[in-house]
Amino acid sequence: MDNLDDVAETVLEARYLQQDEAGNVVETPAELFERVAHDLARAESQWGGDPDAVEERFHDALSSLEFLPNSPTLMNAGTELQQLAACFVLPVPDSIDGIFSALKSTALIHQSGGGTGFTFGDVRPSGDVVMKTGGVASGPVSFMRIFDAATEQIKQGGRRRGANMGILPAHHPDVDDFVTAKEEEGALRNFNVSVATDEAFWDAYEAGEQYPLINPRTGEAVDAVDPEAVLDSCARMAWGVGDPGVLFLDRINAENPTPEVGRIRATNPCGETPLLPYEACVLGSVNLSKMTDGDAVDWDKLDRTVRTGVRLLDNAITRSDFPLEAIEVRMAANRKVGLGVMGFHDALVDLEIPYDSEKAVDFADELMAFISESARDASRELADEREPFPNWEESTHDEPVRNATTTSIAPTGTISLIAGCSASIEPVYGVAYEKHVLGGLDQVNDRFVDVAKERGFYSEELMDRVRGEDSIQDVEEIPEDVRELFHTAHDVPPARHVEIQAAFQEHVDNAVSKTVNISHDADVADVRDVFELARDLGVKGITVFRSGSRREQILGEDPLKEECASECDWVPLEAEMDGGSDGSNAESD
């Protein structure tokens, strides 16, 4: 395929193309897209459709890189494994049997290519009584370490490393231990973690009052804490190691489409899909870099691509073999899909809109409103053609739709490499750099090169100069208007990151996975400001990453979370006192 660059071919060969028993690649990229399109189109015959016509439609979208589904679909569709979902949430009951049953289910999901999210909020706190033995409970963090160790030993489907999201409610007695669980280097390395807050937490925070800690075993208050102290602790740890994030469960459940079925308490590993226990989500992303025509959006093409994507994802649910019967049942009942986007920054460049601008926020709002309406209309059409999801009469939807949710913004860390576009709704990391995965991938922003050549300032010397730099704003030979179009994640102020996220979230059924990047010399107070702004702007969860704040990250395909592995001075958490810095965290030469 001549539309794949060297990076895409490397990624596909390493992780996606089928291999024989000896590990030899036995499939071409063209054959991969044919395999996936053919397999997913077979679902059409169940409702009297035309599989051949739909296969051609799917193949056109995939092979043109205009739409790509999540990695498990690309890897497994049309194979013996046939597990096509990326995201799962599992319950963790307060019993040894229940906890280790969840651990077994986690292993099966990771082996099949999926990631898992959990709330550990039902597990009794450390020091609590164990009635059967008269012993003392070790608490949720101790069991998270067991899940982490097991994940370390399992490589997903032979190609993807396991990833987890661990969540604890802010009212759990062990919340302090949970917040600081990653203080030790390398602890819980296969987990992202988030503290789940709700309206009661924020009411107490705003009132300057304490709020109760509740023992989940008894339902009784056992202590009271200052919510400001909890938020400060979250900010201090996020400053130091990038975790925890903060979830807003009241916001999540206000938009839960099936409240009669259950309350949502957890998300997938990157936070973009809040899910009920035993629920999964099949994800896919429209490549916005291919939805522009000159300096305008091709809205008709975008509409067609969204509709094709929703059909493809719904077919993926039908075609998927889920690893647990309970997941099969829940997926059949709710049929959640999550159509999102990648290449947002690329589209902004085409439209000559700086990422750090009010115009970018307005465009994000307009764009996602359009995509959301197209996706929901496609789901309504599928409900007419097939049937609505079985739980829809108990749902918040006022008319029949095929899918309880249709939209979600995923990180697209790997599929954006295949598509050759900027990741998700993130700003670019740089215009030329080495991405630290698969032995190192040379990334050059084709749009920057094209603009440089068109405007007459391109040179090999310039490209050598900007290679590896996290900003081009001080490179005077690049015209100012071009520099503004290529704001990197380091150039964009934290508030703008949150505003972009909130603009998308306004029109997304599920949630938005986005990293709010702050500079290496930012302080703890800056992190807390982001948490508060995220609450004010109505997002469902927030993640803050301070440049160079830790050496490794389970989402290692994001170069922002790999940088400074050797270039930065490392500051112990205790050196950051009262939100202030002693200056020792400056980057070294």
BELTA-V524326 format. One record per residue. PHI is phi in degrees with one decimal (none if undefined). NEAR is the number of other C-alpha atoms within 12 Angstrom. Layout:
BEGIN
phi=PHI near=NEAR
phi=PHI near=NEAR
END
This chain:
BEGIN
phi=none near=18
phi=-81.8 near=12
phi=-94.1 near=19
phi=-96.7 near=25
phi=-86.3 near=25
phi=-62.7 near=21
phi=-62.5 near=30
phi=-59.5 near=30
phi=-64.3 near=29
phi=-63.6 near=26
phi=-64.1 near=34
phi=-61.9 near=35
phi=-66.4 near=27
phi=-75.3 near=27
phi=-129.7 near=35
phi=-119.0 near=39
phi=-69.1 near=35
phi=-65.9 near=34
phi=-125.2 near=22
phi=-86.5 near=10
phi=-63.1 near=9
phi=-87.9 near=8
phi=85.9 near=15
phi=-83.6 near=14
phi=-69.0 near=20
phi=-123.3 near=18
phi=-143.9 near=23
phi=-95.0 near=22
phi=-56.5 near=35
phi=-61.5 near=28
phi=-69.7 near=24
phi=-60.1 near=34
phi=-64.8 near=39
phi=-65.0 near=28
phi=-61.0 near=32
phi=-67.5 near=47
phi=-61.4 near=43
phi=-64.0 near=33
phi=-64.5 near=37
phi=-69.0 near=44
phi=-68.8 near=37
phi=-61.9 near=30
phi=-63.5 near=31
phi=-60.6 near=29
phi=-64.4 near=20
phi=-65.3 near=17
phi=-118.4 near=18
phi=74.2 near=14
phi=-83.6 near=19
phi=-107.1 near=17
phi=-58.8 near=24
phi=-65.4 near=21
phi=-66.1 near=18
phi=-69.7 near=29
phi=-58.7 near=31
phi=-63.5 near=26
phi=-63.4 near=30
phi=-63.3 near=41
phi=-63.0 near=35
phi=-60.1 near=25
phi=-67.0 near=37
phi=-73.5 near=42
phi=-68.9 near=30
phi=-83.3 near=28
phi=64.2 near=39
phi=-81.2 near=39
phi=-149.9 near=50
phi=-133.7 near=50
phi=-80.3 near=55
phi=-63.0 near=47
phi=-54.3 near=42
phi=-58.3 near=44
phi=-67.7 near=45
phi=-64.5 near=46
phi=-74.9 near=44
phi=-108.4 near=42
phi=-60.7 near=42
phi=78.5 near=30
phi=-118.4 near=27
phi=-64.1 near=16
phi=-71.6 near=27
phi=60.5 near=30
phi=-99.0 near=42
phi=-112.9 near=46
phi=-93.9 near=50
phi=-98.2 near=52
phi=-125.1 near=52
phi=-141.2 near=52
phi=-124.5 near=46
phi=-119.7 near=46
phi=-77.7 near=36
phi=-124.1 near=37
phi=-72.6 near=25
phi=-92.4 near=29
phi=-158.6 near=24
phi=-61.3 near=21
phi=-58.6 near=12
phi=-66.7 near=19
phi=-65.2 near=29
phi=-79.8 near=22
phi=-67.3 near=20
phi=-63.3 near=34
phi=-64.8 near=32
phi=-63.1 near=24
phi=-61.8 near=34
phi=-60.1 near=43
phi=-60.9 near=36
phi=-65.3 near=29
phi=-67.7 near=42
phi=-62.3 near=42
phi=-63.3 near=33
phi=-86.7 near=41
phi=105.9 near=41
phi=-101.0 near=47
phi=-109.5 near=51
phi=-128.6 near=55
phi=-123.7 near=51
phi=-142.6 near=50
phi=-103.3 near=45
phi=-99.4 near=45
phi=-70.1 near=39
phi=-87.0 near=30
phi=-78.4 near=41
phi=-60.5 near=39
phi=-70.6 near=37
phi=-62.8 near=26
phi=86.3 near=18
phi=-75.2 near=23
phi=-77.0 near=19
phi=-109.8 near=20
phi=-62.6 near=12
phi=-67.5 near=10
phi=-111.4 near=9
phi=74.8 near=10
phi=-86.4 near=12
phi=-119.4 near=15
phi=-69.8 near=25
phi=-93.8 near=24
phi=90.5 near=36
phi=-63.8 near=41
phi=-63.4 near=36
phi=-63.3 near=25
phi=-75.2 near=35
phi=-59.8 near=40
phi=-63.8 near=27
phi=-68.2 near=27
phi=-61.4 near=39
phi=-64.6 near=34
phi=-64.2 near=24
phi=-65.3 near=31
phi=-60.8 near=35
phi=-58.7 near=27
phi=-91.3 near=20
phi=-113.9 near=29
phi=-103.8 near=25
phi=-61.4 near=33
phi=54.5 near=32
phi=79.2 near=25
phi=-133.8 near=28
phi=-119.5 near=32
phi=-78.5 near=33
phi=-62.6 near=41
phi=-141.0 near=45
phi=-132.8 near=47
phi=-117.8 near=48
phi=-107.8 near=49
phi=-126.0 near=52
phi=-134.7 near=48
phi=-64.1 near=42
phi=-63.9 near=48
phi=-92.1 near=40
phi=-76.6 near=43
phi=-58.5 near=38
phi=-94.2 near=38
phi=-61.1 near=42
phi=-67.2 near=33
phi=-61.7 near=27
phi=-65.9 near=44
phi=-59.6 near=42
phi=-96.6 near=32
phi=-62.5 near=36
phi=-98.6 near=37
phi=-61.4 near=29
phi=-79.4 near=16
phi=-54.5 near=19
phi=87.0 near=20
phi=-70.6 near=30
phi=48.9 near=38
phi=-68.2 near=37
phi=-100.2 near=36
phi=-124.1 near=44
phi=-91.4 near=45
phi=-131.0 near=52
phi=-142.4 near=49
phi=-91.7 near=50
phi=-91.6 near=46
phi=-106.2 near=40
phi=-141.7 near=29
phi=-60.5 near=24
phi=-61.8 near=23
phi=-60.5 near=36
phi=-73.6 near=32
phi=-62.9 near=19
phi=-66.3 near=25
phi=-61.4 near=25
phi=-69.5 near=19
phi=-84.0 near=14
phi=68.6 near=15
phi=-111.5 near=18
phi=-78.3 near=22
phi=-132.2 near=31
phi=-79.4 near=24
phi=-97.7 near=31
phi=-112.1 near=27
phi=-72.2 near=30
phi=-66.5 near=27
phi=-71.0 near=25
phi=-107.9 near=17
phi=74.2 near=18
phi=-105.0 near=16
phi=-70.8 near=17
phi=-116.2 near=21
phi=-168.8 near=17
phi=-139.8 near=23
phi=-134.4 near=27
phi=-86.1 near=26
phi=-61.6 near=32
phi=-64.2 near=25
phi=-66.9 near=25
phi=-63.6 near=38
phi=-65.4 near=38
phi=-62.2 near=33
phi=-65.1 near=38
phi=-60.9 near=46
phi=-66.0 near=43
phi=-62.7 near=43
phi=-69.9 near=45
phi=-62.0 near=48
phi=-60.2 near=52
phi=-84.6 near=43
phi=-133.2 near=43
phi=86.8 near=46
phi=-137.8 near=44
phi=-87.3 near=48
phi=-87.1 near=48
phi=-125.9 near=48
phi=-103.1 near=50
phi=-114.3 near=42
phi=-64.7 near=39
phi=-64.6 near=27
phi=-66.7 near=31
phi=-60.9 near=38
phi=-78.5 near=32
phi=-64.1 near=22
phi=-114.7 near=30
phi=-66.8 near=33
phi=-72.9 near=34
phi=-129.8 near=33
phi=-63.5 near=24
phi=-71.3 near=16
phi=-81.3 near=25
phi=167.4 near=21
phi=-93.3 near=22
phi=-80.4 near=38
phi=-130.5 near=45
phi=-150.3 near=50
phi=-130.7 near=52
phi=-73.5 near=48
phi=-58.4 near=40
phi=-103.0 near=44
phi=88.6 near=51
phi=-85.1 near=48
phi=-131.5 near=50
phi=-67.4 near=57
phi=-135.7 near=52
phi=-75.4 near=41
phi=-55.8 near=32
phi=66.2 near=40
phi=-97.6 near=46
phi=-130.1 near=50
phi=-144.4 near=55
phi=-98.8 near=54
phi=-113.4 near=49
phi=-163.4 near=51
phi=-136.2 near=53
phi=-80.0 near=53
phi=-86.4 near=42
phi=-66.4 near=45
phi=-66.0 near=39
phi=-108.5 near=36
phi=-108.6 near=37
phi=-110.7 near=27
phi=-128.2 near=17
phi=69.0 near=15
phi=-105.3 near=17
phi=-139.0 near=23
phi=-78.6 near=27
phi=-87.0 near=22
phi=-64.3 near=21
phi=-65.4 near=17
phi=-64.1 near=24
phi=-60.9 near=34
phi=-60.6 near=30
phi=-62.3 near=27
phi=-66.5 near=39
phi=-61.4 near=44
phi=-64.9 near=38
phi=-63.0 near=41
phi=-62.7 near=48
phi=-62.7 near=50
phi=-63.0 near=49
phi=-60.6 near=53
phi=-69.1 near=50
phi=-64.8 near=48
phi=-63.3 near=45
phi=-63.4 near=47
phi=-61.4 near=44
phi=-62.2 near=36
phi=-84.2 near=36
phi=-78.7 near=39
phi=-102.7 near=31
phi=-82.1 near=39
phi=-75.4 near=31
phi=-134.4 near=27
phi=-62.8 near=14
phi=-62.3 near=22
phi=-71.2 near=33
phi=-54.1 near=25
phi=-65.1 near=23
phi=-66.8 near=31
phi=-68.2 near=41
phi=-63.8 near=34
phi=-80.6 near=30
phi=-115.2 near=40
phi=49.5 near=44
phi=-71.6 near=51
phi=-125.7 near=53
phi=-135.7 near=50
phi=-86.4 near=54
phi=-132.8 near=52
phi=-138.0 near=52
phi=-141.3 near=47
phi=75.6 near=43
phi=-62.0 near=44
phi=-65.3 near=45
phi=-59.7 near=43
phi=-63.8 near=42
phi=-60.3 near=42
phi=-61.3 near=38
phi=-59.7 near=31
phi=-87.0 near=26
phi=58.1 near=29
phi=-115.1 near=29
phi=-62.9 near=33
phi=-60.0 near=40
phi=-87.1 near=36
phi=-155.0 near=24
phi=-62.5 near=18
phi=-63.5 near=21
phi=-67.1 near=36
phi=-63.6 near=31
phi=-63.4 near=25
phi=-66.7 near=30
phi=-58.9 near=38
phi=-63.3 near=24
phi=-63.8 near=22
phi=-62.1 near=39
phi=-72.3 near=41
phi=-61.9 near=24
phi=-66.1 near=28
phi=-62.1 near=42
phi=-62.2 near=36
phi=-65.6 near=25
phi=-63.2 near=31
phi=-65.9 near=45
phi=-67.0 near=39
phi=-65.3 near=29
phi=-62.6 near=36
phi=-68.0 near=42
phi=-64.0 near=30
phi=-64.3 near=24
phi=-65.2 near=31
phi=-64.3 near=26
phi=-66.8 near=18
phi=-74.5 near=19
phi=-115.0 near=27
phi=-169.2 near=25
phi=-70.1 near=32
phi=-63.0 near=36
phi=-54.7 near=25
phi=-88.4 near=30
phi=-66.0 near=30
phi=-67.1 near=22
phi=-94.4 near=22
phi=-97.2 near=27
phi=-87.3 near=22
phi=-72.0 near=25
phi=-91.7 near=14
phi=-150.9 near=22
phi=-62.0 near=28
phi=-134.7 near=37
phi=-78.3 near=42
phi=-130.6 near=48
phi=-60.5 near=47
phi=-133.6 near=49
phi=-124.4 near=47
phi=-127.0 near=48
phi=-165.7 near=50
phi=-107.0 near=49
phi=-91.6 near=49
phi=-67.8 near=42
phi=53.6 near=43
phi=-55.6 near=37
phi=-98.6 near=41
phi=-67.4 near=42
phi=-69.7 near=46
phi=-66.6 near=38
phi=-65.1 near=43
phi=-76.7 near=40
phi=70.4 near=39
phi=-132.5 near=45
phi=-68.0 near=43
phi=-75.7 near=41
phi=47.0 near=43
phi=-106.3 near=50
phi=-81.5 near=48
phi=-70.1 near=47
phi=-67.1 near=46
phi=-81.5 near=40
phi=-172.9 near=38
phi=-93.6 near=40
phi=-161.7 near=31
phi=-166.1 near=26
phi=-98.7 near=28
phi=-88.8 near=30
phi=-87.0 near=25
phi=-134.7 near=27
phi=52.0 near=22
phi=81.6 near=13
phi=107.6 near=17
phi=-119.2 near=23
phi=-80.0 near=26
phi=-106.8 near=33
phi=-128.8 near=30
phi=-77.5 near=33
phi=-62.2 near=24
phi=-65.6 near=32
phi=-63.5 near=36
phi=-61.0 near=25
phi=-62.5 near=19
phi=-64.3 near=25
phi=-60.7 near=25
phi=-70.8 near=17
phi=-64.0 near=13
phi=-90.8 near=16
phi=83.1 near=15
phi=-113.2 near=21
phi=-73.2 near=22
phi=-159.2 near=20
phi=-64.5 near=14
phi=-63.6 near=11
phi=-63.1 near=24
phi=-65.0 near=28
phi=-64.8 near=15
phi=-68.4 near=22
phi=-86.1 near=32
phi=-61.7 near=24
phi=82.7 near=27
phi=-83.6 near=27
phi=-92.9 near=31
phi=-160.0 near=29
phi=-115.2 near=34
phi=-68.4 near=25
phi=-101.5 near=18
phi=-89.3 near=21
phi=-67.5 near=15
phi=-72.5 near=22
phi=-89.1 near=29
phi=-54.6 near=21
phi=-59.9 near=16
phi=-67.1 near=20
phi=-73.7 near=32
phi=-56.6 near=30
phi=-64.6 near=29
phi=-73.5 near=36
phi=-115.3 near=45
phi=-57.9 near=39
phi=-92.3 near=35
phi=-58.6 near=39
phi=-78.8 near=37
phi=-82.2 near=33
phi=-78.5 near=33
phi=-62.8 near=24
phi=-53.5 near=35
phi=-61.9 near=32
phi=-68.7 near=36
phi=-54.0 near=43
phi=-67.7 near=41
phi=-63.3 near=38
phi=-63.3 near=44
phi=-59.3 near=46
phi=-66.3 near=35
phi=-63.3 near=32
phi=-69.3 near=45
phi=-58.8 near=42
phi=-54.6 near=33
phi=-122.9 near=35
phi=-112.7 near=43
phi=-65.4 near=42
phi=-87.5 near=45
phi=-146.8 near=46
phi=-123.5 near=49
phi=-88.0 near=45
phi=-151.0 near=42
phi=-101.0 near=46
phi=-93.1 near=45
phi=-87.7 near=41
phi=-125.4 near=39
phi=-71.7 near=32
phi=-60.7 near=36
phi=-95.6 near=33
phi=-66.9 near=36
phi=-116.3 near=38
phi=-60.6 near=38
phi=-60.7 near=27
phi=-64.2 near=32
phi=-64.9 near=44
phi=-62.8 near=37
phi=-58.7 near=28
phi=-65.5 near=42
phi=-55.9 near=41
phi=-67.6 near=31
phi=-64.4 near=27
phi=-59.6 near=37
phi=-61.5 near=33
phi=-65.2 near=21
phi=-89.5 near=26
phi=84.4 near=32
phi=-77.6 near=42
phi=-97.3 near=50
phi=-169.2 near=49
phi=-144.1 near=52
phi=-127.9 near=44
phi=-117.5 near=49
phi=-128.0 near=46
phi=-86.7 near=41
phi=-50.5 near=40
phi=78.1 near=37
phi=-81.2 near=44
phi=-159.4 near=39
phi=-85.0 near=31
phi=-145.2 near=32
phi=-153.6 near=35
phi=-64.6 near=35
phi=-93.5 near=33
phi=-67.4 near=27
phi=-78.4 near=31
phi=-92.1 near=33
phi=-63.1 near=40
phi=-62.6 near=43
phi=-102.5 near=34
phi=-121.5 near=30
phi=-64.8 near=35
phi=63.8 near=28
phi=-61.6 near=21
phi=-131.6 near=16
phi=-85.8 near=20
phi=-102.7 near=24
phi=-75.9 near=23
phi=-101.9 near=30
phi=-110.5 near=25
phi=-60.0 near=22
phi=-56.5 near=32
phi=-69.3 near=19
phi=-76.0 near=20
phi=-98.5 near=28
phi=-111.9 near=22
phi=54.3 near=19
phi=75.5 near=25
phi=-113.9 near=21
phi=-116.1 near=25
phi=-88.2 near=18
phi=89.9 near=18
phi=-78.8 near=20
phi=-96.4 near=29
phi=-68.6 near=22
phi=-69.5 near=21
phi=-88.5 near=16
phi=-74.3 near=8
END
